[in-house]
Amino acid sequence: MFPSVFSRTCSLATLFAALVPNASPYTDPSRSLPPSDVAAIRAVLERYRMGWLAGNPDTVRNCFTQDAVLLPHHGVLPVVGTAAINEFWFPASSAKTTITKFVQPLDEVGGEGTLAYVRGRSEVAWTVEDGARSQHWRNGGNFLAVLKKQADGRWPMSHLIWDDPPNQQVN
C-alpha cells in the first residue's frame, strides 16, 4: 500500500528540516571566521587602499593571488592573472595617474575556512597628468572581493568585482 500524500509530505519536510542546517555552513556561527582572520582580511583591504593612495603598485599587487581575477565595471572583460592585472592598472604610458582620494568602508566580512568575502562601497578620485595637461576624475560604487587563505596565513584577494557609474571628470 502507498503511503498517504500527507505522510510523504511530512516525511520529506522532516528530512529537509534535518538536512538544511547541516547543508549550509553559514547557519552555524561556530563555523564562521575567527576574529583573527577577520582582522587579517580587513588589513588586506586597508593595505590595498593605502597602496593606491601611496602610489605603490607593488603594495597593490601583493594584495592579490597570482591567479587573481578582476571583474571590472561596464562589461569590461575579466582581467586574469597578475601580468594582465599589472597591464590593466599600471600600463607603461607617458601619463602619470595619482590617486588623490580612496575611501572604502567595509559593510560585511564573512566566510568560512579558507574562503572569505568582503562587501562594501568605495569612492575614488584621481589626477591624470600627461605633459602640461592635467585632468581630475572621481567615481564611486559597490565592490565585492573574494579572498583565499594561503598556507602561510595570508588572505590575498582572488577575485574583485566592482560596479560604478561612468567616470566623472571634475573641473
Buried (B, 14 or more C-beta within 10 A) or exposed (E): EEEEEEEEEEEEEEEEEEEEEEEEEEEEEEEBBEEEBBEBBBEBBEBBBEBBBEEEEEBBBBBBBEEBBBBBBEEEEEBEBBEBBBEEBEEEEEEEBEBBEBEBEBEEBBBEEEBBBBEBBBBBBBBBEEEEEEBEBBBBEBBBBBBBBEEEEBBBBBBBBBEBEEBEEEE
